[in-house]
Amino acid sequence: MSGLTAAALTTAHIDLGALQHNIGVLRERAAPADFMIVLKADAYGHGAVPVAQAAAACGVRNFGALDIPNALTVLAAGLPSDSAVLAWLHMPSQDFTEAVDAGIELTASTVAELDRIAGSRSSRVPVVQFKIDTGLNRNGATAETWPALMSRAAVLEAAGRIRVKGVWTHIAEASEDEDTLAMRRFDDAIAVAATHGVHFSVRHLAASSAAFRRADVRYDMVRIGGHCWGIPSFDGVTPADMGLIPVMTLVSRVTAVAERASGVRLAEIAAGFLDGIPRESRGRVSVAIRGRRVGLDREIGHSSTLVEVTGSDIAVGDEVYLFGTGEHSEQTVREWGDRTGTLGDEIVSRVGARVPRIYSGTN
Ligand SMILES: *Cc1c(COP(=O)(O)O)cnc(C)c1O
């Protein structure tokens, strides 16, 4: 029982070597398109800074950060000077000065946003990317507002107040037809921009699913989150099927074992829903103790989980593999996602901030 300090009972092991392996597989597949790693939500719970550093070490130079605070965090990782960090979700009255000073690339979706970016108090010229909505209705300029945005972009660029870099959209990745339609709308928007004299050096729209499946959606760059963590986005597909390795392994400990009068043996695991075990996993998911599967079918509390075990060898202090690569007979996070009706991406992102991340595999 020695060494079972509360702080270390549940830990998330992040294999940066597996991450770099996945990035290698995915970059090769996407080539000649460039590769952006998407680091929102603290790199889906994997830790934005160490992940950014490991990605940079294997050649990645484009980082997607969602918002400015996260972009500043990513930059603090000390990335190579030719790196680009893109933010796209801004507060309604965002002051862009700090972001422009830091060299963060900013996405503009409206004329008002573009004017605020161009009007920052920074002495640097902001690098701007533009977002067009192509059917997902998740912000971005519409076909109606796009011409005015492009006309303003042309004026600001001619005045030396912005540098136009990219154009992008987000596609549903749900059906081939929808994605094809979104691509045509994207092409139309690029053509409209050209009539205003606005030209983009980087065009991008695909995330994990579409980028893996379809060459024609990759344009100049793909933006990848989920597949980098070794979580397949396709039904019935294992990480190994895609040549990927799950990056996060969540490990806890048995903290108590009790035998009921009925002969049933119960073990308490030191992780609950505050650590990121979805309560929906009760009765649906299993974990591995001593290489054997144990169903999470008793009780999931805020900080502990009760399971029924067979075999008298299971003891206090035993490691419990919640999810991971499968090496210890545990399920993968993809299987957890399938069984709980959510996405593996969501499960890793919800692993509590109080769970220490332990990194291995850097070079
Ligand atoms: C989250 C996100 C991605 C990455 O999505 P995955 O499916 O995890 O690869 C790409 N682009 C944008 C704009 C995103 O918000």
The ligand as a Gaussian input file, in Angstrom:
#p B3LYP/6-31G(d) Opt

LIG

0 1
 C      -11.630000      20.717000     -33.904000
 C      -11.361000      21.226000     -35.245000
 C      -10.641000      20.477000     -36.179000
 C      -10.137000      19.074000     -35.907000
 O      -11.190000      18.170000     -35.886000
 P      -10.896000      16.581000     -35.727000
 O      -12.125000      15.947000     -36.223000
 O      -10.657000      16.349000     -34.267000
 O       -9.714000      16.283000     -36.546000
 C      -10.372000      21.051000     -37.410000
 N      -10.796000      22.292000     -37.703000
 C      -11.492000      23.062000     -36.832000
 C      -11.936000      24.410000     -37.232000
 C      -11.807000      22.543000     -35.574000
 O      -12.488000      23.297000     -34.714000

